[in-house]
Amino acid sequence: LVLSFSTAPGLAFARVRVGLSCRRRIVMASDFKAIPVIDIRPLLDKCDDLKMDGDLGILEVVRQLDLACKDAGFFYVKGHGICDSLLKQVKDVTRKFFELPYDEKLKIKMSSATGFRGYQRIGENITLGRPDMHEAIDYYREVGPGMYGILGRTMEGSNPWPEYPSNFKQLMEEYASLLKDLSRKIMRGIALALGGPVDAFEGERAGDPFWVMRLIGYPGSSDTKNDQMQDNDIGCGAHTDYGKKTLLIS
């Protein structure tokens, strides 16, 4: 199981992937030998300190963030502060939801009435013109009428939550809140790595982010009875995530 979280000016994005079973893989060429591992605990401990940009521990984290973003483009994070028990609960309820019968899952089906939040069946998501072999739930920040003007009308709506598992809503809302806060703190380090002020990605630019959380279930290719999917063993086609940053949990 993998979870990702990304942010952009005004955007935070999270995704959970369950049971990945792809036989074909796309490999990106790069010169790096291993994925960097960065302990961000010093950054989290003093993230709101007005003098954080002069702290040697934080500056070392900033240096590592700078190198990782330039060389590999991604990195492992240690010391993120989200407890293992919560991560396990999030993974467990995600699996339980995708194990439900289709009729139950379709009770929160994605629609224009919810601002395109909700459940998406296997093959409904299209990447590069081909259906993806996964099912998913999309949750966004809830948007009221006029909150983002005319451009935001498509996103207006509330998140539909399943009745089962009973603790699904509570866990996901808690998790999204923690990820949003973690994202803000990491972006403070990246702001310093770019040579800007620590709050460069806050205030009017991105101080009140819109967020998206996508929960994804990947069935085995033998599990699907959709003839259209038989020759497509790609869980999700090659793509880049929108936003500044994506956090993955594994």
KELUM-37931 format. One line per field, with one value per residue (C-alpha): residue number from 1; x, y, z; residue in three letters. Coordinates in pm, 1 decimal. Layout:
<fivexs>
martor: (NUM / ...)
xx: (X / ...)
yy: (Y / ...)
zz: (Z / ...)
vexlum: (ALA / ...)
</fivexs>
This chain:
<fivexs>
martor: (1 / 2 / 3 / 4 / 5 / 6 / 7 / 8 / 9 / 10 / 11 / 12 / 13 / 14 / 15 / 16 / 17 / 18 / 19 / 20 / 21 / 22 / 23 / 24 / 25 / 26 / 27 / 28 / 29 / 30 / 31 / 32 / 33 / 34 / 35 / 36 / 37 / 38 / 39 / 40 / 41 / 42 / 43 / 44 / 45 / 46 / 47 / 48 / 49 / 50 / 51 / 52 / 53 / 54 / 55 / 56 / 57 / 58 / 59 / 60 / 61 / 62 / 63 / 64 / 65 / 66 / 67 / 68 / 69 / 70 / 71 / 72 / 73 / 74 / 75 / 76 / 77 / 78 / 79 / 80 / 81 / 82 / 83 / 84 / 85 / 86 / 87 / 88 / 89 / 90 / 91 / 92 / 93 / 94 / 95 / 96 / 97 / 98 / 99 / 100 / 101 / 102 / 103 / 104 / 105 / 106 / 107 / 108 / 109 / 110 / 111 / 112 / 113 / 114 / 115 / 116 / 117 / 118 / 119 / 120 / 121 / 122 / 123 / 124 / 125 / 126 / 127 / 128 / 129 / 130 / 131 / 132 / 133 / 134 / 135 / 136 / 137 / 138 / 139 / 140 / 141 / 142 / 143 / 144 / 145 / 146 / 147 / 148 / 149 / 150 / 151 / 152 / 153 / 154 / 155 / 156 / 157 / 158 / 159 / 160 / 161 / 162 / 163 / 164 / 165 / 166 / 167 / 168 / 169 / 170 / 171 / 172 / 173 / 174 / 175 / 176 / 177 / 178 / 179 / 180 / 181 / 182 / 183 / 184 / 185 / 186 / 187 / 188 / 189 / 190 / 191 / 192 / 193 / 194 / 195 / 196 / 197 / 198 / 199 / 200 / 201 / 202 / 203 / 204 / 205 / 206 / 207 / 208 / 209 / 210 / 211 / 212 / 213 / 214 / 215 / 216 / 217 / 218 / 219 / 220 / 221 / 222 / 223 / 224 / 225 / 226 / 227 / 228 / 229 / 230 / 231 / 232 / 233 / 234 / 235 / 236 / 237 / 238 / 239 / 240 / 241 / 242 / 243 / 244 / 245 / 246 / 247 / 248 / 249 / 250)
xx: (0.0 / 123.2 / -1.1 / 96.9 / 45.2 / 134.6 / 99.2 / 109.2 / 26.7 / -325.2 / -320.2 / -256.4 / -309.0 / -315.7 / -351.7 / -367.0 / -283.2 / -371.4 / -252.5 / -41.3 / -6.7 / 146.6 / 370.3 / 493.4 / 697.0 / 811.2 / 1163.0 / 1287.2 / 1649.1 / 1858.8 / 2212.7 / 2127.3 / 2229.8 / 1976.9 / 1667.2 / 1777.6 / 1653.3 / 1598.8 / 1522.0 / 1304.7 / 1255.9 / 1475.5 / 1259.8 / 936.5 / 1063.3 / 1147.2 / 929.7 / 752.6 / 1063.8 / 1126.5 / 1500.6 / 1473.9 / 1672.0 / 1981.2 / 1951.8 / 2230.7 / 2008.3 / 1743.0 / 2002.9 / 2131.8 / 1778.7 / 1742.2 / 2069.9 / 1950.8 / 1613.5 / 1791.5 / 2014.6 / 1733.4 / 1501.0 / 1775.7 / 1929.6 / 1656.7 / 1337.9 / 1204.4 / 1315.8 / 1216.3 / 1110.7 / 1187.0 / 1072.2 / 746.6 / 561.2 / 255.1 / 214.8 / 235.8 / -94.6 / -283.3 / -108.5 / -211.3 / -572.7 / -585.5 / -451.6 / -689.8 / -1008.3 / -902.7 / -866.6 / -1196.8 / -1379.6 / -1244.8 / -1342.4 / -1709.2 / -1957.9 / -1989.1 / -2345.3 / -2218.6 / -1928.8 / -2152.1 / -2353.1 / -2082.9 / -2033.8 / -1850.1 / -2084.3 / -2113.7 / -2352.9 / -2065.8 / -1814.2 / -1674.2 / -1592.0 / -1659.5 / -1606.9 / -1476.0 / -1505.2 / -1224.3 / -1154.5 / -1338.6 / -1016.9 / -842.5 / -471.4 / -316.0 / -635.7 / -641.8 / -853.4 / -658.4 / -690.5 / -780.9 / -1075.0 / -1059.2 / -1227.1 / -1158.9 / -1196.7 / -1136.8 / -1151.2 / -1521.7 / -1606.1 / -1904.9 / -2082.8 / -1865.4 / -1561.5 / -1336.7 / -1547.9 / -1659.9 / -1356.5 / -1443.2 / -1802.3 / -1707.9 / -1545.3 / -1834.3 / -1978.5 / -1933.5 / -1743.4 / -1960.2 / -1857.1 / -1933.6 / -2141.9 / -1890.3 / -1627.8 / -1788.0 / -1464.9 / -1369.3 / -1466.8 / -1306.9 / -975.9 / -951.8 / -1031.6 / -771.9 / -516.3 / -577.3 / -535.4 / -201.0 / -77.6 / -167.4 / 29.4 / 324.5 / 321.4 / 334.1 / 638.0 / 826.0 / 752.0 / 906.7 / 1228.5 / 1203.2 / 1140.5 / 1472.2 / 1641.3 / 1527.5 / 1680.4 / 1349.1 / 1186.3 / 1059.2 / 695.9 / 736.3 / 463.2 / 217.7 / 11.7 / -177.9 / 12.1 / -80.1 / -170.8 / -516.2 / -458.4 / -710.7 / -647.1 / -728.8 / -707.1 / -731.8 / -764.5 / -678.9 / -727.7 / -537.6 / -688.3 / -489.4 / -537.3 / -713.3 / -965.7 / -1131.1 / -1396.2 / -1408.3 / -1303.4 / -1189.5 / -924.5 / -775.3 / -487.9 / -428.5 / -222.5 / -119.2 / -264.6 / -226.4 / -69.6 / 244.2 / 167.5 / 293.1 / 101.6 / -15.8 / 107.7 / 440.6 / 495.9 / 366.2 / 409.9 / 393.5 / 344.3 / 458.4)
yy: (0.0 / 347.2 / 690.9 / 1015.9 / 1379.5 / 1680.2 / 2055.1 / 2353.7 / 2720.4 / 2675.6 / 2297.5 / 1991.6 / 1640.3 / 1298.5 / 952.4 / 600.0 / 306.2 / -47.6 / -378.6 / -259.0 / -538.5 / -398.8 / -621.7 / -349.7 / -68.0 / 268.1 / 360.1 / 719.4 / 777.4 / 954.3 / 969.1 / 915.8 / 583.2 / 560.0 / 740.4 / 996.8 / 951.0 / 1274.6 / 1300.1 / 1612.3 / 1602.8 / 1914.6 / 2103.7 / 1996.5 / 2073.7 / 2437.5 / 2502.1 / 2801.6 / 2948.7 / 3297.9 / 3222.1 / 2882.1 / 2997.1 / 3026.8 / 2689.5 / 2449.2 / 2140.4 / 2295.6 / 2420.4 / 2063.9 / 1943.5 / 2230.1 / 2130.3 / 1770.8 / 1883.0 / 2101.0 / 1817.7 / 1562.0 / 1786.4 / 1872.7 / 1527.2 / 1265.8 / 1469.6 / 1264.7 / 1132.8 / 928.1 / 1123.3 / 1014.0 / 1181.4 / 1306.1 / 1281.6 / 1087.0 / 784.5 / 432.1 / 331.8 / 596.9 / 498.4 / 137.4 / 236.3 / 445.8 / 155.6 / -91.6 / 109.3 / 180.7 / -190.5 / -265.1 / -11.5 / -153.2 / -503.9 / -398.3 / -505.3 / -263.6 / -173.2 / -49.8 / 144.5 / 306.1 / 472.6 / 741.3 / 743.2 / 1042.3 / 1292.8 / 1656.6 / 1708.3 / 1646.5 / 1852.1 / 1525.9 / 1386.0 / 1022.5 / 669.2 / 584.5 / 231.7 / 32.7 / 166.7 / 496.5 / 692.1 / 752.9 / 824.2 / 880.9 / 758.6 / 422.8 / 310.0 / 262.6 / -66.8 / 80.7 / 202.4 / 514.2 / 767.6 / 1138.1 / 1375.5 / 1749.3 / 2044.1 / 2125.5 / 2433.5 / 2657.9 / 2865.0 / 3149.9 / 3053.2 / 3044.6 / 3255.0 / 3132.6 / 2905.9 / 2716.8 / 2626.9 / 2280.4 / 2205.2 / 2321.4 / 2044.7 / 1825.5 / 1502.5 / 1185.4 / 945.5 / 571.6 / 422.7 / 139.8 / 120.5 / 325.8 / 507.0 / 587.6 / 956.2 / 1031.9 / 869.5 / 1029.3 / 1377.7 / 1344.0 / 1210.5 / 1483.5 / 1748.1 / 1601.9 / 1574.8 / 1933.0 / 2049.2 / 1825.4 / 1959.1 / 2318.7 / 2241.1 / 2064.5 / 2354.9 / 2589.9 / 2394.1 / 2398.7 / 2774.5 / 2818.6 / 2580.0 / 2806.3 / 3106.9 / 3266.5 / 3362.0 / 3073.4 / 3171.2 / 3210.6 / 2952.8 / 3092.5 / 3409.2 / 3524.4 / 3284.4 / 2955.6 / 3016.3 / 2859.0 / 2557.8 / 2366.9 / 1996.7 / 1670.0 / 1321.7 / 1027.2 / 674.5 / 411.8 / 34.9 / -175.1 / -522.5 / -809.9 / -845.1 / -1178.3 / -1010.1 / -799.5 / -946.0 / -642.8 / -766.9 / -415.6 / -442.9 / -782.0 / -641.2 / -345.5 / -448.9 / -94.8 / 15.7 / 378.1 / 516.8 / 731.0 / 1079.9 / 1364.6 / 1481.5 / 1840.7 / 2050.5 / 2135.2 / 1817.7 / 1464.1 / 1268.7 / 888.5 / 654.5 / 295.3)
zz: (0.0 / -92.7 / 5.0 / -163.2 / -77.8 / -294.1 / -275.4 / -507.5 / -463.5 / -330.3 / -363.3 / -151.6 / -286.7 / -121.7 / -266.7 / -124.9 / -348.1 / -244.8 / -388.9 / -681.5 / -938.3 / -1257.5 / -1469.7 / -1706.9 / -1556.2 / -1683.3 / -1574.8 / -1565.0 / -1663.5 / -1401.2 / -1267.2 / -900.6 / -744.6 / -461.0 / -336.7 / -75.3 / 282.5 / 477.3 / 848.7 / 870.2 / 1248.2 / 1304.5 / 1054.7 / 1223.7 / 1572.9 / 1494.2 / 1190.9 / 1346.9 / 1510.9 / 1373.9 / 1372.7 / 1204.3 / 900.6 / 1122.0 / 1294.1 / 1190.3 / 1216.2 / 993.9 / 746.1 / 709.0 / 629.8 / 381.4 / 214.6 / 177.7 / 39.7 / -214.3 / -337.0 / -345.9 / -545.2 / -794.6 / -838.1 / -790.2 / -786.3 / -496.2 / -157.4 / 146.9 / 456.6 / 814.1 / 1132.6 / 979.7 / 1310.6 / 1191.1 / 1418.7 / 1277.6 / 1436.9 / 1239.7 / 916.6 / 973.4 / 1042.1 / 724.8 / 519.0 / 682.2 / 623.6 / 265.1 / 195.8 / 367.9 / 152.1 / -174.1 / -60.2 / -37.4 / -309.8 / -601.6 / -503.7 / -168.4 / -318.4 / -578.3 / -301.4 / -304.5 / -683.0 / -829.1 / -993.8 / -1095.4 / -802.8 / -558.4 / -754.2 / -895.0 / -553.7 / -474.0 / -602.7 / -949.4 / -1091.6 / -1253.2 / -1602.3 / -1558.9 / -1511.6 / -1844.1 / -1885.3 / -2228.9 / -2391.6 / -2211.4 / -1914.6 / -1592.9 / -1408.0 / -1074.0 / -871.4 / -659.4 / -434.3 / -476.8 / -184.6 / -219.3 / 8.6 / 29.9 / -174.0 / -110.3 / -377.6 / -499.4 / -289.7 / -597.0 / -830.1 / -1171.6 / -1216.3 / -898.9 / -983.4 / -1109.0 / -773.1 / -556.9 / -341.4 / -35.3 / 15.5 / 11.3 / 286.8 / 297.3 / 575.6 / 606.2 / 747.5 / 1021.7 / 1116.1 / 755.8 / 758.6 / 1094.9 / 1001.8 / 657.9 / 784.1 / 1060.0 / 814.1 / 555.8 / 825.3 / 935.4 / 577.6 / 503.4 / 807.0 / 719.9 / 365.9 / 489.7 / 702.6 / 424.3 / 191.0 / 448.0 / 411.0 / 32.4 / 39.4 / 221.4 / -23.4 / -307.3 / -133.1 / -44.4 / 284.7 / 495.7 / 430.0 / 52.3 / -13.3 / 239.6 / 278.4 / -29.7 / -253.5 / -86.8 / 274.1 / 247.9 / 21.2 / -180.8 / -130.9 / -302.9 / -154.3 / -390.5 / -252.7 / -512.6 / -519.2 / -774.2 / -829.9 / -979.3 / -1355.0 / -1298.6 / -1068.8 / -1337.9 / -1565.4 / -1792.9 / -2139.2 / -2222.3 / -1953.3 / -2042.4 / -2249.1 / -2020.8 / -1720.9 / -1631.4 / -1298.3 / -1402.7 / -1719.3 / -1713.6 / -1586.8 / -1371.1 / -1064.8 / -1062.7 / -775.5 / -616.8 / -420.6 / -370.8 / -47.2 / -75.3 / 217.5 / 183.9)
vexlum: (LEU / VAL / LEU / SER / PHE / SER / THR / ALA / PRO / GLY / LEU / ALA / PHE / ALA / ARG / VAL / ARG / VAL / GLY / LEU / SER / CYS / ARG / ARG / ARG / ILE / VAL / MET / ALA / SER / ASP / PHE / LYS / ALA / ILE / PRO / VAL / ILE / ASP / ILE / ARG / PRO / LEU / LEU / ASP / LYS / CYS / ASP / ASP / LEU / LYS / MET / ASP / GLY / ASP / LEU / GLY / ILE / LEU / GLU / VAL / VAL / ARG / GLN / LEU / ASP / LEU / ALA / CYS / LYS / ASP / ALA / GLY / PHE / PHE / TYR / VAL / LYS / GLY / HIS / GLY / ILE / CYS / ASP / SER / LEU / LEU / LYS / GLN / VAL / LYS / ASP / VAL / THR / ARG / LYS / PHE / PHE / GLU / LEU / PRO / TYR / ASP / GLU / LYS / LEU / LYS / ILE / LYS / MET / SER / SER / ALA / THR / GLY / PHE / ARG / GLY / TYR / GLN / ARG / ILE / GLY / GLU / ASN / ILE / THR / LEU / GLY / ARG / PRO / ASP / MET / HIS / GLU / ALA / ILE / ASP / TYR / TYR / ARG / GLU / VAL / GLY / PRO / GLY / MET / TYR / GLY / ILE / LEU / GLY / ARG / THR / MET / GLU / GLY / SER / ASN / PRO / TRP / PRO / GLU / TYR / PRO / SER / ASN / PHE / LYS / GLN / LEU / MET / GLU / GLU / TYR / ALA / SER / LEU / LEU / LYS / ASP / LEU / SER / ARG / LYS / ILE / MET / ARG / GLY / ILE / ALA / LEU / ALA / LEU / GLY / GLY / PRO / VAL / ASP / ALA / PHE / GLU / GLY / GLU / ARG / ALA / GLY / ASP / PRO / PHE / TRP / VAL / MET / ARG / LEU / ILE / GLY / TYR / PRO / GLY / SER / SER / ASP / THR / LYS / ASN / ASP / GLN / MET / GLN / ASP / ASN / ASP / ILE / GLY / CYS / GLY / ALA / HIS / THR / ASP / TYR / GLY / LYS / LYS / THR / LEU / LEU / ILE / SER)
</fivexs>
